[in-house]
Amino acid sequence: METLPEEFLLGVELFNDGKFFECHEAWEAVWLKATGVEREFLHAMIQAAAALHHAQRDNWKGATSVGNRAIGKLATMPPVMMQISTTKFRWSLERFLATSGALLPRVNLPGEDL
């Protein structure tokens, strides 16, 4: 199993704690060093965090716009990136943006309780 960068793991923790702005900052540090499909994946995750930050601030137009860009990128990804199921994460983001009262998406790593 691949070793994930410390900043990425910090971003996962921040994301799951609902600290989406801080998560964005942590993941950006990893994204700046990444290349190829990993860089595109990180960009999609950063966009997802930004969308949820907009949603927290009741900016649903911004949340939907940025969220849909993240969803589009995630749809082109391999099924698993950096130990995350891109498909399950994309579905949870889609559900959140489409359904009033839906649970916030979570980033689940292997071995974590869902």
KOLTI-139060 format. One record per atom (N, C-alpha, C): atom name; y, z, x. Coordinates in nm, 2 decimals. Layout:
<atoms>
+----+--------+--------+--------+
!  a !  north !     up !   east !
+----+--------+--------+--------+
! CA !      Y !      Z !      X !
...
+----+--------+--------+--------+
</atoms>
This chain:
<atoms>
+----+--------+--------+--------+
!  a !  north !     up !   east !
+----+--------+--------+--------+
!  N !  -0.12 !   0.00 !   0.08 !
! CA !   0.00 !   0.00 !   0.00 !
!  C !   0.12 !   0.00 !   0.09 !
!  N !   0.22 !  -0.08 !   0.05 !
! CA !   0.34 !  -0.09 !   0.13 !
!  C !   0.42 !   0.04 !   0.13 !
!  N !   0.49 !   0.06 !   0.24 !
! CA !   0.58 !   0.18 !   0.25 !
!  C !   0.72 !   0.13 !   0.20 !
!  N !   0.77 !   0.21 !   0.11 !
! CA !   0.90 !   0.17 !   0.05 !
!  C !   1.01 !   0.24 !   0.12 !
!  N !   1.13 !   0.17 !   0.14 !
! CA !   1.24 !   0.23 !   0.21 !
!  C !   1.29 !   0.36 !   0.13 !
!  N !   1.33 !   0.45 !   0.21 !
! CA !   1.38 !   0.58 !   0.16 !
!  C !   1.49 !   0.56 !   0.06 !
!  N !   1.58 !   0.47 !   0.09 !
! CA !   1.70 !   0.44 !  -0.01 !
!  C !   1.65 !   0.39 !  -0.14 !
!  N !   1.54 !   0.31 !  -0.13 !
! CA !   1.48 !   0.25 !  -0.26 !
!  C !   1.42 !   0.36 !  -0.34 !
!  N !   1.35 !   0.45 !  -0.28 !
! CA !   1.29 !   0.57 !  -0.35 !
!  C !   1.39 !   0.66 !  -0.41 !
!  N !   1.50 !   0.68 !  -0.33 !
! CA !   1.62 !   0.76 !  -0.39 !
!  C !   1.67 !   0.69 !  -0.51 !
!  N !   1.69 !   0.55 !  -0.50 !
! CA !   1.74 !   0.48 !  -0.62 !
!  C !   1.65 !   0.49 !  -0.74 !
!  N !   1.51 !   0.49 !  -0.72 !
! CA !   1.42 !   0.51 !  -0.83 !
!  C !   1.44 !   0.65 !  -0.89 !
!  N !   1.46 !   0.75 !  -0.81 !
! CA !   1.48 !   0.89 !  -0.86 !
!  C !   1.61 !   0.89 !  -0.94 !
!  N !   1.72 !   0.83 !  -0.89 !
! CA !   1.85 !   0.83 !  -0.95 !
!  C !   1.84 !   0.76 !  -1.09 !
!  N !   1.77 !   0.64 !  -1.08 !
! CA !   1.75 !   0.56 !  -1.20 !
!  C !   1.69 !   0.64 !  -1.31 !
!  N !   1.58 !   0.70 !  -1.28 !
! CA !   1.50 !   0.78 !  -1.38 !
!  C !   1.57 !   0.91 !  -1.42 !
!  N !   1.67 !   0.95 !  -1.35 !
! CA !   1.76 !   1.06 !  -1.39 !
!  C !   1.88 !   1.02 !  -1.47 !
!  N !   1.89 !   0.88 !  -1.49 !
! CA !   2.00 !   0.83 !  -1.57 !
!  C !   2.13 !   0.82 !  -1.49 !
!  N !   2.12 !   0.83 !  -1.36 !
! CA !   2.24 !   0.81 !  -1.27 !
!  C !   2.24 !   0.67 !  -1.22 !
!  N !   2.28 !   0.58 !  -1.31 !
! CA !   2.27 !   0.44 !  -1.29 !
!  C !   2.37 !   0.39 !  -1.18 !
!  N !   2.49 !   0.44 !  -1.19 !
! CA !   2.59 !   0.40 !  -1.09 !
!  C !   2.54 !   0.44 !  -0.95 !
!  N !   2.50 !   0.56 !  -0.93 !
! CA !   2.45 !   0.61 !  -0.80 !
!  C !   2.33 !   0.53 !  -0.76 !
!  N !   2.24 !   0.50 !  -0.85 !
! CA !   2.12 !   0.42 !  -0.82 !
!  C !   2.16 !   0.29 !  -0.77 !
!  N !   2.26 !   0.22 !  -0.83 !
! CA !   2.31 !   0.09 !  -0.79 !
!  C !   2.35 !   0.10 !  -0.64 !
!  N !   2.42 !   0.20 !  -0.60 !
! CA !   2.47 !   0.22 !  -0.47 !
!  C !   2.35 !   0.23 !  -0.37 !
!  N !   2.25 !   0.31 !  -0.40 !
! CA !   2.13 !   0.33 !  -0.32 !
!  C !   2.06 !   0.20 !  -0.30 !
!  N !   2.03 !   0.13 !  -0.41 !
! CA !   1.96 !   0.00 !  -0.40 !
!  C !   2.04 !  -0.11 !  -0.33 !
!  N !   2.17 !  -0.10 !  -0.34 !
! CA !   2.25 !  -0.20 !  -0.27 !
!  C !   2.23 !  -0.19 !  -0.12 !
!  N !   2.21 !  -0.07 !  -0.07 !
! CA !   2.19 !  -0.05 !   0.08 !
!  C !   2.06 !  -0.12 !   0.12 !
!  N !   1.96 !  -0.12 !   0.04 !
! CA !   1.83 !  -0.19 !   0.07 !
!  C !   1.85 !  -0.34 !   0.05 !
!  N !   1.92 !  -0.38 !  -0.06 !
! CA !   1.94 !  -0.52 !  -0.09 !
!  C !   2.01 !  -0.59 !   0.02 !
!  N !   2.11 !  -0.53 !   0.08 !
! CA !   2.19 !  -0.59 !   0.19 !
!  C !   2.10 !  -0.63 !   0.31 !
!  N !   1.99 !  -0.56 !   0.33 !
! CA !   1.90 !  -0.59 !   0.44 !
!  C !   1.78 !  -0.68 !   0.40 !
!  N !   1.76 !  -0.70 !   0.27 !
! CA !   1.64 !  -0.77 !   0.23 !
!  C !   1.66 !  -0.92 !   0.23 !
!  N !   1.55 !  -1.00 !   0.23 !
! CA !   1.55 !  -1.14 !   0.23 !
!  C !   1.45 !  -1.19 !   0.12 !
!  N !   1.46 !  -1.32 !   0.09 !
! CA !   1.37 !  -1.39 !   0.00 !
!  C !   1.35 !  -1.33 !  -0.14 !
!  N !   1.23 !  -1.32 !  -0.19 !
! CA !   1.20 !  -1.28 !  -0.32 !
!  C !   1.23 !  -1.13 !  -0.34 !
!  N !   1.21 !  -1.05 !  -0.23 !
! CA !   1.25 !  -0.91 !  -0.23 !
!  C !   1.40 !  -0.89 !  -0.26 !
!  N !   1.48 !  -0.97 !  -0.20 !
! CA !   1.62 !  -0.97 !  -0.22 !
!  C !   1.66 !  -1.00 !  -0.37 !
!  N !   1.59 !  -1.10 !  -0.42 !
! CA !   1.62 !  -1.14 !  -0.56 !
!  C !   1.57 !  -1.03 !  -0.66 !
!  N !   1.46 !  -0.97 !  -0.63 !
! CA !   1.41 !  -0.85 !  -0.71 !
!  C !   1.51 !  -0.74 !  -0.71 !
!  N !   1.55 !  -0.70 !  -0.59 !
! CA !   1.65 !  -0.59 !  -0.58 !
!  C !   1.78 !  -0.62 !  -0.65 !
!  N !   1.82 !  -0.75 !  -0.65 !
! CA !   1.94 !  -0.79 !  -0.72 !
!  C !   1.92 !  -0.77 !  -0.87 !
!  N !   1.80 !  -0.81 !  -0.92 !
! CA !   1.77 !  -0.79 !  -1.06 !
!  C !   1.77 !  -0.64 !  -1.10 !
!  N !   1.71 !  -0.56 !  -1.01 !
! CA !   1.71 !  -0.41 !  -1.04 !
!  C !   1.85 !  -0.35 !  -1.04 !
!  N !   1.93 !  -0.40 !  -0.95 !
! CA !   2.07 !  -0.35 !  -0.94 !
!  C !   2.14 !  -0.39 !  -1.07 !
!  N !   2.12 !  -0.52 !  -1.11 !
! CA !   2.18 !  -0.56 !  -1.24 !
!  C !   2.13 !  -0.48 !  -1.36 !
!  N !   2.00 !  -0.44 !  -1.36 !
! CA !   1.95 !  -0.36 !  -1.46 !
!  C !   2.02 !  -0.22 !  -1.47 !
!  N !   2.04 !  -0.16 !  -1.35 !
! CA !   2.11 !  -0.04 !  -1.34 !
!  C !   2.25 !  -0.05 !  -1.39 !
!  N !   2.32 !  -0.16 !  -1.35 !
! CA !   2.46 !  -0.18 !  -1.39 !
!  C !   2.46 !  -0.20 !  -1.54 !
!  N !   2.36 !  -0.27 !  -1.60 !
! CA !   2.36 !  -0.28 !  -1.75 !
!  C !   2.35 !  -0.15 !  -1.82 !
!  N !   2.26 !  -0.06 !  -1.76 !
! CA !   2.24 !   0.07 !  -1.83 !
!  C !   2.36 !   0.16 !  -1.81 !
!  N !   2.43 !   0.14 !  -1.70 !
! CA !   2.56 !   0.21 !  -1.67 !
!  C !   2.66 !   0.17 !  -1.78 !
!  N !   2.67 !   0.04 !  -1.81 !
! CA !   2.76 !  -0.01 !  -1.91 !
!  C !   2.72 !   0.05 !  -2.05 !
!  N !   2.59 !   0.06 !  -2.08 !
! CA !   2.54 !   0.11 !  -2.20 !
!  C !   2.58 !   0.26 !  -2.22 !
!  N !   2.57 !   0.33 !  -2.11 !
! CA !   2.61 !   0.48 !  -2.11 !
!  C !   2.75 !   0.49 !  -2.15 !
!  N !   2.83 !   0.39 !  -2.12 !
! CA !   2.98 !   0.40 !  -2.14 !
!  C !   3.01 !   0.32 !  -2.27 !
!  N !   2.91 !   0.29 !  -2.35 !
! CA !   2.92 !   0.23 !  -2.48 !
!  C !   2.99 !   0.09 !  -2.47 !
!  N !   2.97 !   0.02 !  -2.36 !
! CA !   3.01 !  -0.11 !  -2.34 !
!  C !   2.89 !  -0.20 !  -2.36 !
!  N !   2.85 !  -0.23 !  -2.48 !
! CA !   2.73 !  -0.30 !  -2.51 !
!  C !   2.74 !  -0.45 !  -2.48 !
!  N !   2.86 !  -0.50 !  -2.48 !
! CA !   2.88 !  -0.64 !  -2.44 !
!  C !   2.85 !  -0.66 !  -2.30 !
!  N !   2.90 !  -0.57 !  -2.21 !
! CA !   2.87 !  -0.57 !  -2.07 !
!  C !   2.72 !  -0.54 !  -2.04 !
!  N !   2.67 !  -0.45 !  -2.11 !
! CA !   2.53 !  -0.41 !  -2.10 !
!  C !   2.44 !  -0.53 !  -2.13 !
!  N !   2.46 !  -0.60 !  -2.24 !
! CA !   2.38 !  -0.71 !  -2.28 !
!  C !   2.40 !  -0.83 !  -2.18 !
!  N !   2.52 !  -0.86 !  -2.14 !
! CA !   2.54 !  -0.97 !  -2.05 !
!  C !   2.47 !  -0.95 !  -1.91 !
!  N !   2.49 !  -0.83 !  -1.85 !
! CA !   2.43 !  -0.81 !  -1.72 !
!  C !   2.28 !  -0.79 !  -1.74 !
!  N !   2.24 !  -0.72 !  -1.84 !
! CA !   2.10 !  -0.69 !  -1.87 !
!  C !   2.02 !  -0.82 !  -1.89 !
!  N !   2.08 !  -0.92 !  -1.96 !
! CA !   2.01 !  -1.04 !  -1.98 !
!  C !   2.00 !  -1.12 !  -1.85 !
!  N !   2.09 !  -1.11 !  -1.76 !
! CA !   2.08 !  -1.17 !  -1.63 !
!  C !   1.97 !  -1.11 !  -1.55 !
!  N !   1.96 !  -0.98 !  -1.56 !
! CA !   1.85 !  -0.90 !  -1.49 !
!  C !   1.71 !  -0.95 !  -1.55 !
!  N !   1.70 !  -0.95 !  -1.68 !
! CA !   1.58 !  -0.99 !  -1.75 !
!  C !   1.54 !  -1.13 !  -1.70 !
!  N !   1.63 !  -1.23 !  -1.69 !
! CA !   1.60 !  -1.36 !  -1.65 !
!  C !   1.55 !  -1.37 !  -1.51 !
!  N !   1.61 !  -1.29 !  -1.42 !
! CA !   1.56 !  -1.28 !  -1.28 !
!  C !   1.42 !  -1.22 !  -1.28 !
!  N !   1.40 !  -1.11 !  -1.35 !
! CA !   1.27 !  -1.04 !  -1.35 !
!  C !   1.16 !  -1.13 !  -1.40 !
!  N !   1.19 !  -1.22 !  -1.49 !
! CA !   1.09 !  -1.31 !  -1.55 !
!  C !   1.04 !  -1.41 !  -1.45 !
!  N !   1.11 !  -1.43 !  -1.34 !
! CA !   1.07 !  -1.52 !  -1.24 !
!  C !   0.99 !  -1.46 !  -1.12 !
!  N !   0.98 !  -1.32 !  -1.13 !
! CA !   0.92 !  -1.25 !  -1.02 !
!  C !   0.77 !  -1.24 !  -1.03 !
!  N !   0.71 !  -1.22 !  -0.91 !
! CA !   0.56 !  -1.19 !  -0.92 !
!  C !   0.54 !  -1.07 !  -1.01 !
!  N !   0.42 !  -1.04 !  -1.05 !
! CA !   0.39 !  -0.93 !  -1.15 !
!  C !   0.42 !  -0.79 !  -1.09 !
!  N !   0.41 !  -0.78 !  -0.96 !
! CA !   0.44 !  -0.65 !  -0.89 !
!  C !   0.53 !  -0.68 !  -0.77 !
!  N !   0.64 !  -0.60 !  -0.77 !
! CA !   0.73 !  -0.61 !  -0.65 !
!  C !   0.76 !  -0.46 !  -0.61 !
!  N !   0.75 !  -0.44 !  -0.48 !
! CA !   0.78 !  -0.30 !  -0.43 !
!  C !   0.71 !  -0.20 !  -0.52 !
!  N !   0.59 !  -0.22 !  -0.55 !
! CA !   0.50 !  -0.13 !  -0.63 !
!  C !   0.54 !  -0.11 !  -0.77 !
!  N !   0.63 !  -0.19 !  -0.82 !
! CA !   0.68 !  -0.18 !  -0.96 !
!  C !   0.63 !  -0.30 !  -1.04 !
!  N !   0.57 !  -0.27 !  -1.16 !
! CA !   0.53 !  -0.38 !  -1.25 !
!  C !   0.66 !  -0.45 !  -1.30 !
!  N !   0.69 !  -0.57 !  -1.26 !
! CA !   0.81 !  -0.63 !  -1.30 !
!  C !   0.80 !  -0.67 !  -1.45 !
!  N !   0.68 !  -0.70 !  -1.50 !
! CA !   0.67 !  -0.73 !  -1.64 !
!  C !   0.69 !  -0.61 !  -1.73 !
!  N !   0.63 !  -0.50 !  -1.70 !
! CA !   0.65 !  -0.38 !  -1.78 !
!  C !   0.80 !  -0.33 !  -1.78 !
!  N !   0.86 !  -0.34 !  -1.66 !
! CA !   1.00 !  -0.30 !  -1.65 !
!  C !   1.09 !  -0.39 !  -1.73 !
!  N !   1.06 !  -0.52 !  -1.72 !
! CA !   1.14 !  -0.62 !  -1.79 !
!  C !   1.13 !  -0.60 !  -1.94 !
!  N !   1.01 !  -0.57 !  -1.99 !
! CA !   0.98 !  -0.55 !  -2.13 !
!  C !   1.06 !  -0.43 !  -2.18 !
!  N !   1.06 !  -0.32 !  -2.10 !
! CA !   1.13 !  -0.20 !  -2.14 !
!  C !   1.28 !  -0.22 !  -2.14 !
!  N !   1.33 !  -0.30 !  -2.05 !
! CA !   1.48 !  -0.33 !  -2.05 !
!  C !   1.51 !  -0.42 !  -2.17 !
!  N !   1.43 !  -0.52 !  -2.20 !
! CA !   1.45 !  -0.60 !  -2.32 !
!  C !   1.45 !  -0.52 !  -2.45 !
!  N !   1.35 !  -0.43 !  -2.46 !
! CA !   1.34 !  -0.34 !  -2.58 !
!  C !   1.46 !  -0.25 !  -2.59 !
!  N !   1.51 !  -0.20 !  -2.48 !
! CA !   1.62 !  -0.11 !  -2.49 !
!  C !   1.75 !  -0.19 !  -2.54 !
!  N !   1.77 !  -0.30 !  -2.48 !
! CA !   1.89 !  -0.38 !  -2.52 !
!  C !   1.88 !  -0.44 !  -2.66 !
!  N !   1.76 !  -0.46 !  -2.71 !
! CA !   1.74 !  -0.52 !  -2.85 !
!  C !   1.73 !  -0.42 !  -2.96 !
!  N !   1.70 !  -0.29 !  -2.93 !
! CA !   1.66 !  -0.19 !  -3.03 !
!  C !   1.75 !  -0.07 !  -3.02 !
!  N !   1.82 !  -0.05 !  -3.13 !
! CA !   1.91 !   0.07 !  -3.13 !
!  C !   1.82 !   0.19 !  -3.13 !
!  N !   1.85 !   0.29 !  -3.04 !
! CA !   1.78 !   0.41 !  -3.03 !
!  C !   1.65 !   0.40 !  -2.94 !
!  N !   1.63 !   0.28 !  -2.88 !
! CA !   1.51 !   0.27 !  -2.79 !
!  C !   1.53 !   0.36 !  -2.67 !
!  N !   1.42 !   0.40 !  -2.61 !
! CA !   1.42 !   0.49 !  -2.49 !
!  C !   1.47 !   0.41 !  -2.37 !
!  N !   1.54 !   0.48 !  -2.28 !
! CA !   1.59 !   0.41 !  -2.16 !
!  C !   1.47 !   0.37 !  -2.08 !
!  N !   1.48 !   0.25 !  -2.02 !
! CA !   1.37 !   0.21 !  -1.93 !
!  C !   1.36 !   0.31 !  -1.81 !
!  N !   1.24 !   0.32 !  -1.76 !
! CA !   1.20 !   0.40 !  -1.64 !
!  C !   1.14 !   0.31 !  -1.54 !
!  N !   1.16 !   0.35 !  -1.41 !
! CA !   1.09 !   0.28 !  -1.30 !
!  C !   0.97 !   0.36 !  -1.27 !
!  N !   0.85 !   0.31 !  -1.29 !
! CA !   0.73 !   0.38 !  -1.27 !
!  C !   0.66 !   0.33 !  -1.14 !
!  N !   0.64 !   0.42 !  -1.05 !
! CA !   0.56 !   0.38 !  -0.93 !
!  C !   0.42 !   0.42 !  -0.95 !
!  N !   0.32 !   0.37 !  -0.87 !
! CA !   0.18 !   0.40 !  -0.89 !
!  C !   0.16 !   0.55 !  -0.87 !
!  N !   0.08 !   0.61 !  -0.96 !
! CA !   0.05 !   0.75 !  -0.95 !
!  C !   0.14 !   0.84 !  -1.03 !
!  N !   0.25 !   0.78 !  -1.08 !
! CA !   0.34 !   0.86 !  -1.17 !
!  C !   0.29 !   0.87 !  -1.31 !
!  N !   0.31 !   0.98 !  -1.38 !
! CA !   0.28 !   0.98 !  -1.52 !
!  C !   0.38 !   0.90 !  -1.59 !
!  N !   0.33 !   0.82 !  -1.69 !
! CA !   0.42 !   0.74 !  -1.77 !
!  C !   0.48 !   0.82 !  -1.88 !
+----+--------+--------+--------+
</atoms>
